[in-house]
């Protein structure tokens, strides 16, 4: 039976942090008008950027945490979780309507998306698995709320539904839930950064040097089609709707303001 939902995939976009976050917020808003559509976009960052989780505020960070990042681009995400250093990684955003079964809970959506990604990664030679460490006291869904007692960087943290390779986090996620839809952000840590505060974190290519696709952009080009096959959803490659483009521009200007970065 044909699914009543469609998967609309936007072209991979290369832009600054405020532009990327603005598009995701605009797409989440637009999902109110498309209750039968799952939206997917992938993107890369035009400059290395630190994205803060929604519950992290720049002005309240201890100076010892802020100092290493004072000369880099900083943006605040609409989703929760810890800070992410975007330096050559591949980021995705998926917006799922609230009437879809995956939107029933944070964990259901994490698992649906991460299980699909791990299957795609396996076909390219990387055996990623969900962490599944509830028995050790790490609970799934941390990324949706406060991170007061968590490490500053998301990839230093651990969640039961993270995707790990040889015990090391390679894919993490965070969500923003609204009444009509849920936005899930995810970062695929592609390779180790040279930044002194993030160089201890190996990426996908460091852990799996024989991975079939070296380029995150080329991998992203196949991502949407392969997800549609894994989820058995009709696939459509589309350009951003005009109203999303206009709203994204307004959002990106808002996200560039110091008030948003320091908003509580």
Secondary structure as GFF3:
##gff-version 3
##sequence-region A 1 264
A	DSSP	beta_strand	6	10	.	.	.	ID=ss1
A	DSSP	beta_strand	13	15	.	.	.	ID=ss2
A	DSSP	alpha_helix	17	30	.	.	.	ID=ss3
A	DSSP	three_ten_helix	31	33	.	.	.	ID=ss4
A	DSSP	beta_strand	37	45	.	.	.	ID=ss5
A	DSSP	beta_strand	49	52	.	.	.	ID=ss6
A	DSSP	three_ten_helix	58	60	.	.	.	ID=ss7
A	DSSP	alpha_helix	63	66	.	.	.	ID=ss8
A	DSSP	three_ten_helix	67	69	.	.	.	ID=ss9
A	DSSP	beta_strand	73	76	.	.	.	ID=ss10
A	DSSP	beta_strand	84	86	.	.	.	ID=ss11
A	DSSP	beta_strand	90	97	.	.	.	ID=ss12
A	DSSP	three_ten_helix	101	104	.	.	.	ID=ss13
A	DSSP	alpha_helix	106	123	.	.	.	ID=ss14
A	DSSP	beta_strand	129	130	.	.	.	ID=ss15
A	DSSP	three_ten_helix	134	136	.	.	.	ID=ss16
A	DSSP	three_ten_helix	142	144	.	.	.	ID=ss17
A	DSSP	three_ten_helix	154	156	.	.	.	ID=ss18
A	DSSP	beta_strand	163	165	.	.	.	ID=ss19
A	DSSP	beta_strand	168	177	.	.	.	ID=ss20
A	DSSP	beta_strand	181	188	.	.	.	ID=ss21
A	DSSP	alpha_helix	204	207	.	.	.	ID=ss22
A	DSSP	alpha_helix	216	231	.	.	.	ID=ss23
A	DSSP	beta_strand	234	238	.	.	.	ID=ss24
A	DSSP	alpha_helix	242	255	.	.	.	ID=ss25
A	DSSP	alpha_helix	258	261	.	.	.	ID=ss26
###
